[in-house]
């Protein structure tokens, strides 16, 4: 593979400046009782104490860069002008370093949390060298971990390492530490063996040893297995089978041992302030899981979490989302603490009540749907803390299929994330004639989209399974008829198989696409729009509800254009699950026919390109095209039809020459920095918990992290 050229290198430069927004929370936090504040505080502390876990999950150098930034701040007590003088660097170099440090802290690592590509300082290496020379503690932070200054910058001769992915494809992944020659096939075979042993992978990393065997590193506050044995029993060494026959898998407890022990302690403290027995038991199971490494205990916490209906302080914490593991099975550490927005929650509860009737409008029969829709808790939250590599707009968890199918799940919409905006934010690719309408309606359109996506997207669908040998959750003697082939289905999930284990690395993006398509299809239903306070349920594409629907379709099309930023032409690899999904939905719009959606331009360099979307055809041409695509996505997932699903999704997310060479260049020219959020801290003082907020500036972001003391 060729080295990175100067033109390509520019796409990896840190944002200048980053878009910094505050995560406003004060009135919602102050409305809590003292007991609720202590509960929120201790879980917030537990969430942030996992920061070093996230850093180590991102790249080998991320933790050292974090310590370097914090050391610089502490050395000058936040007076960056003084440090600039002491180091002898220019105003421009100081600004460029602060921009980089802010983006780094906003992503909790030096690879984008949304996109999985490395970003590098705009200031030259000489700036870092000058800062190292001026601050002994910063120098020590890099030397302690043997991190060279070059690690801040591009791997020019190894461009694939600028993206997270499988090591044998040349990419970087610290989910497979010290294992440069581990292959995707080996990872998948070990995963299959773990499934046989009922060993869950979310809190693990996998290391290949020098003799070709494997160590499974399990996150736990204890350095040895529990006395009663781990999730797989008392054994800690297993003989592998198949093509890995002759090799062993050793369970090694105590990954992130210091962090996990501190986290478990704060979770126990939170339990002392729990509002009810459900929360108390939930904290007990969390603490046991984080102490012992047991994901069975973690699953018990999630069952209780689903049953903790309507709490004033909503939380979830652990190794949750698997997007950044190339195998899509190992979870990134994250922690959420939020307060309920009662007014907005009322709308979501009405959506939950209407859900059973809405599900029947989706393009599949009851054979491909859960036998009973378990109405979930659906709340609008104001976020106090969300620690991880980025903050989503909505969440639908837990991700364990058995809990979702048998007990239920929760949906949350993160209100202060949805509404956070930077002033005068540019909006590329929207035609000037649509711009005012788009600006006026995009927030409501996004809220509708997130609500349907989480509840009726991720919340729908049945996995057709052989639940145990010879037992099925469908009539195997008379299988469901596929609406695509009009023939009985021939594939289903075997015992021990899960959705992600069958569909593998593309399962996360595929599922996001399915949920987004549900949102696009059902947002055309004016009775749903009425639930969100839009219109009276009358079908009228030209009224206010129609404005919001049109803005929603424009927003999806715009996201599909912008998505090609997250596709790497050198590796031909997508770096972001949601954007890959949105690209395929834009292609669905463009392929719908009847000039429903067109990319409109007159200039050869595409500098005047905008989206032209026929508002009058959304309810007919647009919805029909989306539903046809959605039907295939859903049935292939439901029936474990990996081959058909893979073929469909690869076709729909394929980037051809025009997109790759012409349009991507213009997208990169017009790209806008992704938001980074400055979050508050909570502090325990004189028997009370106090909130401390920070300025939405580079200096404020760094100060907030320095005072977290992680």
C-alpha positions in Angstrom: 0.0 0.0 0.0 1.3 3.5 -0.9 2.4 6.0 1.7 0.0 8.9 2.6 0.5 11.9 0.3 0.1 15.5 1.4 -3.4 15.9 -0.1 -4.7 12.8 1.7 -2.9 13.8 4.9 -5.0 17.0 5.2 -8.2 14.9 6.0 -6.6 13.7 9.2 -5.7 17.2 10.6 -7.5 18.1 13.8 -10.5 20.4 13.5 -9.5 24.1 13.5 -11.2 25.1 15.6 -13.4 22.2 17.1 -17.1 22.9 17.6 -17.3 23.1 21.4 -20.7 23.1 23.1 -21.7 22.9 26.8 -23.8 20.0 28.0 -26.2 22.2 30.0 -27.6 20.4 33.1 -27.7 22.7 36.1 -31.5 23.2 36.6 -32.2 19.5 36.2 -29.5 18.5 38.6 -30.5 21.2 41.2 -34.0 19.8 41.2 -32.8 16.5 42.7 -33.0 15.6 46.3 -29.7 15.2 48.3 -30.1 11.4 48.1 -30.5 11.5 44.4 -27.5 13.8 44.0 -25.3 11.3 45.9 -26.6 8.4 43.7 -25.9 10.5 40.5 -22.5 11.6 41.8 -21.1 8.1 42.6 -22.2 6.6 39.3 -20.8 9.7 37.5 -17.5 9.1 39.3 -17.6 5.4 38.3 -18.3 6.3 34.7 -15.3 8.8 34.6 -13.0 6.3 36.4 -13.3 4.2 33.3 -11.7 6.9 31.2 -8.3 5.1 31.1 -10.1 1.9 29.9 -11.5 3.8 26.9 -8.1 5.4 26.2 -6.4 1.9 26.2 -9.2 0.6 24.0 -8.5 3.3 21.4 -4.7 3.2 20.7 -1.4 2.3 22.4 -0.5 6.0 22.7 -3.9 7.5 23.8 -3.3 7.2 27.6 0.1 8.8 27.4 -1.2 11.7 25.3 -4.0 12.2 27.9 -1.5 12.3 30.7 0.7 14.7 28.6 -2.2 17.1 28.1 -3.2 17.1 31.8 0.4 17.5 32.9 0.8 20.6 30.7 -2.4 22.1 32.2 -1.3 21.4 35.8 2.2 22.8 35.2 0.8 26.2 34.3 -2.4 26.0 36.3 -4.4 26.5 33.1 -2.5 29.7 32.1 -1.6 28.5 28.6 -0.2 32.0 27.6 2.4 31.5 30.3 3.2 28.0 29.1 3.4 29.4 25.6 6.0 31.9 26.7 8.0 29.4 28.8 8.1 26.9 25.8 8.9 29.6 23.3 6.1 28.7 20.9 3.9 31.0 18.7 0.3 32.1 19.3 -0.7 29.9 16.3 1.2 26.9 17.7 -0.6 27.3 21.1 -4.0 27.6 19.4 -3.3 24.5 17.2 -2.2 22.4 20.2 -5.2 23.5 22.3 -7.6 22.6 19.4 -6.0 19.2 19.1 -6.1 18.6 22.9 -9.8 19.6 23.0 -10.7 17.2 20.1 -8.7 14.5 21.8 -10.6 14.9 25.1 -13.9 15.1 23.3 -13.2 11.8 21.7 -11.3 10.3 24.6 -8.5 9.2 22.3 -6.6 10.2 19.2 -9.1 8.3 16.8 -12.4 9.9 16.1 -15.2 8.4 18.2 -17.4 8.9 15.2 -15.4 7.7 12.2 -12.6 5.6 13.8 -9.9 7.5 11.9 -6.8 9.1 13.5 -6.6 12.8 13.8 -3.3 14.6 14.2 -2.1 18.1 15.4 -1.9 20.9 12.9 1.1 22.2 14.9 4.5 20.7 13.8 6.4 18.1 16.0 8.7 21.0 17.1 5.7 22.4 19.1 5.3 19.1 21.0 9.1 18.9 21.5 9.1 22.5 22.9 6.3 21.6 25.4 8.1 18.4 26.4 11.3 20.4 27.1 9.4 23.0 29.1 7.5 20.7 31.4 9.3 17.8 33.0 6.1 16.0 34.1 4.8 16.1 30.5 8.1 14.6 29.4 7.7 11.9 32.0 4.2 11.1 30.8 5.5 10.2 27.4 8.7 8.5 28.5 6.9 6.3 31.1 5.0 4.5 28.4 7.8 4.9 25.8 5.5 7.0 23.6 7.5 8.9 20.9 6.4 12.3 19.7 5.9 10.6 16.3 2.8 8.8 17.8 0.9 12.1 17.8 1.3 12.2 14.0 0.4 10.2 10.9 1.8 6.7 10.2 2.9 7.9 6.8 4.4 4.5 5.6 1.5 2.5 7.1 -1.7 4.4 6.0 -4.0 1.6 7.1 -3.0 2.2 10.7 -4.7 5.6 10.5 -8.0 3.6 10.8 -9.2 1.2 13.4 -9.8 -2.4 12.2 -8.5 -5.9 12.0 -4.7 -6.1 12.5 -4.2 -8.6 9.7 -5.7 -6.0 7.3 -3.0 -3.5 8.4 -5.3 -1.6 10.7 -5.0 -0.8 14.4 -7.0 -2.4 17.2 -6.1 -2.5 20.9 -8.9 -5.0 21.5 -6.1 -7.4 20.3 -3.1 -6.1 22.2 0.5 -7.2 21.3 -1.0 -9.4 18.5 0.1 -7.9 15.2 -0.3 -11.2 13.4 -3.7 -12.3 14.8 -6.1 -12.9 11.9 -9.8 -12.1 11.5 -10.4 -15.9 11.0 -8.6 -16.7 14.3 -10.6 -14.0 16.2 -13.9 -15.4 14.8 -12.9 -19.0 15.6 -12.1 -18.0 19.2 -15.4 -16.2 19.4 -17.3 -19.3 18.2 -15.5 -21.4 20.8 -16.4 -18.8 23.5 -20.0 -19.0 22.5 -19.9 -22.8 22.9 -18.6 -22.3 26.4 -21.2 -19.6 27.1 -18.4 -17.1 27.7 -19.6 -13.6 26.7 -17.0 -11.3 25.1 -18.0 -7.7 25.9 -15.6 -7.1 28.7 -12.7 -8.9 27.2 -9.6 -8.4 24.9 -7.9 -11.2 23.1 -4.1 -11.6 22.9 -2.2 -14.1 20.7 0.9 -15.4 22.5 4.3 -16.1 21.0 3.6 -19.9 20.9 0.4 -19.3 18.9 -2.1 -19.9 21.7 -4.4 -17.2 23.1 -5.2 -15.3 26.3 -8.6 -13.9 27.0 -8.1 -10.7 29.1 -11.1 -10.2 31.4 -11.8 -6.8 32.9 -12.1 -7.2 36.7 -11.1 -5.7 39.9 -9.6 -9.0 41.1 -6.5 -10.5 39.5 -7.7 -14.1 39.8 -10.9 -16.0 39.1 -13.6 -15.9 41.8 -13.4 -18.8 44.3 -16.7 -20.1 43.0 -15.4 -20.0 39.4 -16.0 -17.7 36.5 -18.8 -17.6 34.0 -17.4 -20.8 32.3 -16.9 -22.6 35.6 -13.7 -23.4 37.5 -11.5 -24.0 34.4 -9.2 -21.2 33.2 -7.4 -23.0 30.4 -9.3 -24.6 27.5 -8.1 -26.7 24.6 -9.3 -25.2 21.3 -10.9 -27.2 18.5 -11.1 -27.2 14.7 -8.3 -25.5 12.8 -7.0 -24.1 16.2 -6.7 -27.6 17.6 -3.5 -28.0 19.6 -3.7 -24.4 20.8 -5.2 -23.2 24.1 -7.3 -20.3 25.4 -6.3 -19.1 28.8 -8.6 -16.9 30.9 -6.6 -14.0 32.5 -8.4 -12.0 35.1 -7.5 -8.4 36.1 -7.5 -6.5 32.9 -7.8 -2.8 33.9 -7.6 -4.0 37.5 -7.0 -0.7 39.2 -9.8 1.1 37.3 -12.3 -1.8 37.8 -11.7 -1.9 41.5 -12.3 1.8 41.9 -15.4 1.6 39.7 -16.8 -1.2 41.8 -16.2 0.8 45.0 -18.2 3.8 43.7 -21.0 1.6 42.5 -21.3 0.2 46.0 -21.4 3.7 47.3 -24.2 4.5 44.8 -26.1 1.6 46.2 -26.3 3.2 49.6 -28.2 6.1 48.0 -30.5 4.0 45.8 -34.1 5.0 45.6 -35.6 1.5 45.8 -34.7 -2.2 46.2 -34.5 -2.6 42.4 -31.8 0.0 42.1 -30.0 -1.4 45.2 -29.9 -4.9 43.7 -28.9 -3.5 40.4 -25.9 -1.8 42.0 -25.0 -5.0 43.8 -24.9 -7.0 40.5 -22.9 -4.2 38.8 -20.3 -4.2 41.7 -20.0 -8.1 41.5 -19.6 -7.9 37.8 -16.9 -5.2 37.8 -15.1 -6.9 40.7 -15.2 -10.5 39.5 -15.4 -10.0 35.7 -18.6 -11.9 35.4 -20.9 -10.9 32.6 -23.6 -13.1 33.9 -23.7 -10.8 36.9 -23.8 -7.9 34.5 -26.7 -9.4 32.7 -28.5 -9.6 36.0 -27.9 -5.9 36.5 -29.4 -5.2 33.0 -32.6 -7.2 33.8 -33.1 -5.1 36.9 -32.3 -1.9 34.9 -35.1 -2.7 32.5 -37.4 -3.2 35.5 -36.4 0.1 37.1 -39.2 2.1 35.5 -39.3 5.9 35.5 -36.4 6.7 37.9 -35.6 10.4 38.5 -31.9 9.5 37.9 -31.4 7.2 34.9 -28.1 5.4 34.6 -26.3 2.7 32.7 -22.7 1.7 32.9 -20.3 -1.0 31.6 -18.9 -2.5 28.4 -21.9 -1.7 26.2 -21.5 -0.9 22.5 -19.3 -3.0 20.2 -19.0 -0.6 17.2 -15.2 0.0 17.6 -14.2 -3.7 17.8 -13.7 -4.8 14.2 -15.2 -8.2 15.1 -18.2 -6.2 16.6 -18.4 -8.3 19.8 -16.2 -6.5 22.4 -17.7 -3.5 24.1 -16.3 -0.1 24.8 -16.5 1.2 28.3 -19.2 3.8 28.8 -21.2 5.3 31.6 -24.4 7.4 31.5 -26.0 9.5 34.3 -29.0 11.6 33.4 -32.1 13.3 34.8 -35.6 12.8 33.4 -37.3 15.6 31.4 -40.9 14.9 32.4 -42.5 17.1 29.8 -40.8 15.6 26.8 -41.1 12.1 28.3 -44.9 12.4 28.0 -44.7 12.5 24.2 -42.5 9.4 24.2 -44.9 7.5 26.5 -47.7 8.2 24.0 -45.5 6.8 21.3 -45.0 3.6 23.4 -48.8 3.3 23.9 -49.3 3.6 20.1 -46.4 1.2 19.2 -48.4 -2.0 18.9 -50.6 -0.4 16.2 -47.7 1.1 14.5 -45.8 -2.2 14.2 -48.5 -3.7 12.1 -47.8 -1.0 9.5 -44.3 -2.2 8.9 -43.6 -4.3 5.8 -43.5 -7.8 7.3 -46.0 -10.3 8.7 -46.4 -11.3 12.4 -44.2 -14.3 11.8 -41.2 -12.0 11.7 -42.3 -10.0 14.8 -42.1 -10.7 18.5 -45.1 -12.6 19.8 -45.9 -9.8 22.2 -44.6 -6.2 22.3 -43.3 -5.5 25.8 -43.9 -1.8 26.3 -40.5 -0.3 27.3 -39.7 2.6 29.5 -39.1 5.5 27.0 -37.8 8.7 28.6 -36.3 12.0 27.5 -33.2 12.6 29.5 -30.9 15.5 30.2 -27.4 14.2 30.5 -25.2 15.0 33.4 -22.4 12.5 32.4 -21.8 10.4 29.3 -18.3 9.0 29.4 -17.0 7.2 26.3 -15.6 8.1 22.9 -18.7 10.1 22.0 -22.3 10.9 23.0 -25.2 9.5 21.0 -28.6 11.2 20.6 -30.6 8.2 21.7 -30.0 4.8 23.2 -31.9 1.5 23.0 -30.4 -1.1 25.4 -29.6 -3.7 26.7 -28.1 -5.3 23.6 -28.5 -8.9 24.8 -31.1 -10.6 22.6 -32.4 -12.9 25.3 -33.2 -10.0 27.7 -34.7 -8.0 24.9 -37.0 -10.8 23.8 -38.0 -12.1 27.2 -37.9 -9.1 29.6 -37.7 -6.0 27.5 -35.5 -3.0 26.9 -35.5 0.8 27.5 -35.3 3.7 25.1 -33.9 7.0 26.0 -33.6 10.2 24.0 -30.9 12.6 25.2 -32.5 16.0 25.1 -29.6 18.3 25.8 -27.5 16.4 23.3 -30.2 16.8 20.6 -30.6 20.5 21.2 -27.0 21.4 21.6 -25.8 23.7 18.8 -23.0 26.0 18.0 -23.9 29.5 16.8 -23.8 30.1 13.0 -23.2 26.4 12.2 -22.8 26.0 8.4 -25.3 23.6 6.7 -23.8 22.3 3.5 -25.7 20.6 0.7 -29.1 22.0 1.6 -30.5 24.2 -1.3 -31.0 27.9 -0.3 -34.7 27.6 -1.1 -35.0 24.9 1.7 -32.6 26.4 4.2 -35.0 28.4 6.4 -37.5 25.6 6.5 -34.7 23.1 7.3 -33.3 25.3 10.1 -36.8 25.8 11.6 -37.8 22.1 11.6 -34.6 20.0 11.9 -34.7 19.7 15.7 -38.2 18.4 15.7 -37.5 16.2 12.8 -34.4 14.7 14.6 -36.5 14.1 17.7 -39.1 12.2 15.7 -36.4 10.2 13.9 -34.6 9.3 17.1 -37.8 8.4 18.9 -39.0 6.0 16.1 -35.5 4.7 15.5 -34.9 3.6 19.1 -38.4 2.4 19.9 -39.8 0.9 16.7 -36.5 0.4 14.9 -34.3 -1.4 17.4 -37.3 -2.4 19.4 -39.0 -4.5 16.7 -38.3 -7.9 15.1 -38.1 -11.5 16.0 -35.0 -13.7 15.6 -36.2 -17.1 14.3 -34.2 -19.5 16.5 -33.6 -23.0 17.5 -33.5 -22.1 21.1 -32.1 -25.4 22.3 -31.5 -28.7 20.3 -34.8 -29.6 18.7 -36.8 -26.7 20.2 -37.8 -23.7 18.1 -39.5 -20.3 18.7 -41.4 -20.8 15.4 -43.2 -23.7 13.7 -40.3 -25.5 12.1 -42.6 -27.9 10.3 -44.3 -25.0 8.6 -41.8 -22.2 8.5 -42.7 -18.6 7.8 -43.1 -17.5 4.2 -40.5 -14.9 3.1 -42.3 -11.9 1.6 -39.2 -11.5 -0.6 -39.1 -15.0 -2.2 -42.7 -16.0 -1.4 -41.2 -19.3 -0.2 -40.6 -20.8 3.3 -37.5 -19.5 5.0 -34.6 -22.1 5.1 -32.3 -20.4 7.6 -32.5 -19.6 11.3 -30.4 -19.1 14.3 -28.9 -22.3 15.8 -28.5 -22.8 19.6 -25.9 -20.4 21.0 -25.9 -18.2 17.9 -26.7 -14.5 18.3 -27.5 -11.8 15.7 -24.0 -10.3 16.0 -22.2 -13.7 16.0 -23.9 -14.7 12.7 -23.7 -11.4 10.9 -20.3 -10.4 12.3 -18.4 -7.2 11.5 -21.2 -5.5 9.5 -24.0 -6.4 12.0 -23.8 -3.0 13.8 -24.2 -0.9 10.7 -26.8 -3.2 9.2 -28.9 -2.9 12.4 -28.5 0.9 12.5 -29.7 1.0 8.8 -32.7 -1.2 9.6 -33.7 1.1 12.5 -33.2 4.3 10.4 -35.4 2.8 7.6 -38.1 2.1 10.2 -37.9 5.8 11.2 -38.0 7.0 7.6 -41.0 4.8 6.8 -43.1 5.5 10.0 -42.3 9.2 10.1 -44.6 9.3 7.0 -47.5 8.4 9.3 -49.2 11.6 10.4 -50.7 10.0 13.5 -47.2 9.5 14.8 -46.3 13.1 14.0 -49.4 14.1 16.0 -48.0 12.3 19.0 -45.0 14.7 18.8 -47.4 17.7 18.8 -47.3 18.1 15.0 -50.7 18.6 13.4 -53.9 16.8 14.2 -53.2 13.5 12.3 -54.6 14.7 9.0 -52.5 13.7 6.1 -51.2 16.9 4.6 -47.6 17.1 3.3 -47.9 20.9 3.1 -48.8 21.6 6.7 -46.4 22.0 9.7 -46.2 18.2 10.2 -45.4 18.0 6.5 -42.6 20.6 7.0 -41.1 18.4 9.8 -41.4 15.3 7.6 -39.7 17.0 4.7 -36.9 18.3 7.0 -36.4 14.7 8.2 -36.0 13.4 4.7 -33.7 16.3 3.7 -31.6 15.6 6.9 -31.2 11.9 6.0 -30.3 12.7 2.4 -27.7 15.3 3.6 -26.3 12.8 6.1 -25.9 10.3 3.2 -23.9 12.8 1.2 -21.7 13.7 4.1 -21.2 10.0 4.9 -18.5 9.6 2.3 -16.1 11.5 4.6 -16.2 8.3 6.7 -15.3 6.0 3.8 -11.6 5.5 3.2 -10.6 5.3 -0.4 -7.2 3.6 0.3 -8.7 0.7 2.3 -12.2 0.9 0.8 -13.5 0.6 4.4 -16.3 2.4 6.2 -15.3 3.8 9.5 -18.7 4.6 11.0 -21.7 2.3 11.3 -24.4 5.0 11.2 -22.9 6.9 8.3 -22.5 3.7 6.2 -26.2 3.1 6.9 -27.3 6.7 5.9 -25.3 6.4 2.7 -27.3 3.3 1.7 -30.6 5.1 2.5 -29.6 8.1 0.3 -28.9 5.5 -2.5 -32.4 4.2 -1.9 -33.8 7.7 -2.3 -31.7 8.2 -5.5 -32.7 4.9 -6.9 -36.4 5.3 -6.2 -37.1 6.8 -9.6 -39.5 9.5 -10.8 -36.9 12.1 -9.9 -37.8 11.7 -6.2 -34.2 12.6 -5.1 -31.5 14.1 -7.3 -28.0 15.5 -6.5 -28.2 18.9 -8.3 -25.1 20.7 -9.6 -23.9 22.7 -12.6 -20.2 23.0 -11.9 -17.8 20.2 -12.7 -16.1 20.4 -9.4 -19.5 19.9 -7.6 -18.9 23.1 -5.6 -22.5 24.1 -6.0 -24.0 20.6 -5.3 -27.2 20.5 -3.3 -29.9 18.0 -2.6 -33.1 18.2 -4.7 -35.9 16.2 -3.1 -39.5 16.2 -4.3 -41.6 16.9 -1.2 -44.8 15.9 -2.9 -43.5 12.3 -3.6 -42.3 11.5 0.0 -45.6 9.7 0.9 -45.6 7.7 -2.3 -42.3 7.1 -4.1 -40.1 7.8 -1.2 -41.9 5.7 1.4 -42.4 2.8 -1.1 -38.6 2.6 -1.9 -37.7 2.8 1.8 -40.1 0.0 2.7 -38.9 -2.3 0.0 -35.3 -1.9 1.3 -36.4 -2.2 4.9 -38.3 -5.4 4.2 -35.2 -7.2 2.9 -33.0 -5.9 5.7 -35.5 -7.1 8.3 -36.4 -10.5 6.9 -32.7 -11.4 6.3 -31.9 -10.5 9.9 -34.9 -12.3 11.3 -34.1 -15.5 9.4 -30.3 -15.4 10.0 -29.8 -15.2 6.2 -26.2 -14.1 6.4 -25.4 -14.6 2.7 -28.4 -12.6 1.4 -27.9 -9.9 4.0 -24.3 -9.5 3.2 -24.8 -9.3 -0.5 -27.6 -6.7 -0.2 -25.7 -4.5 2.3 -22.4 -4.6 0.3 -24.3 -3.6 -2.8 -26.1 -0.8 -1.1 -23.0 0.6 0.6 -20.6 0.2 -2.3 -18.9 3.5 -3.2 -18.3 3.9 -6.9 -15.7 5.9 -8.7 -17.7 9.1 -9.0 -18.6 9.2 -5.2 -15.0 8.2 -4.3 -13.1 10.7 -6.5 -15.4 13.5 -7.3 -18.0 13.9 -4.5 -15.8 12.8 -1.6 -13.4 15.6 -2.4 -16.1 18.2 -2.2 -17.6 16.6 1.0 -14.2 16.9 2.6 -13.8 20.6 1.4 -17.2 21.5 3.0 -17.1 19.2 6.1 -18.0 20.8 9.4 -16.3 19.8 12.7 -18.3 17.3 14.8 -19.4 18.7 18.2 -17.4 18.0 21.3 -19.2 18.4 24.6 -17.9 20.1 27.8 -19.4 18.2 30.7 -19.9 19.2 34.3 -18.3 17.6 37.3 -19.9 16.7 40.6 -18.0 17.3 43.8 -18.6 16.1 47.4 -18.2 18.9 49.9 -19.4 19.2 53.5 -21.8 16.3 53.2 -23.4 17.7 50.1 -22.9 17.2 46.3 -22.1 20.3 44.3 -22.2 20.7 40.5 -19.4 22.5 38.8 -19.8 23.6 35.2 -17.1 24.9 32.7 -16.8 27.3 29.9 -17.3 25.9 26.4 -13.7 26.7 25.3 -10.6 24.7 24.8 -9.3 25.8 28.2 -12.7 24.9 29.8 -12.6 21.4 28.3 -9.1 20.7 29.5 -9.9 22.1 33.0 -12.9 19.9 33.3 -10.8 16.8 32.6 -7.9 17.9 34.9 -10.4 18.3 37.8 -11.9 14.9 37.2 -8.7 13.4 38.6 -8.9 10.1 36.7 
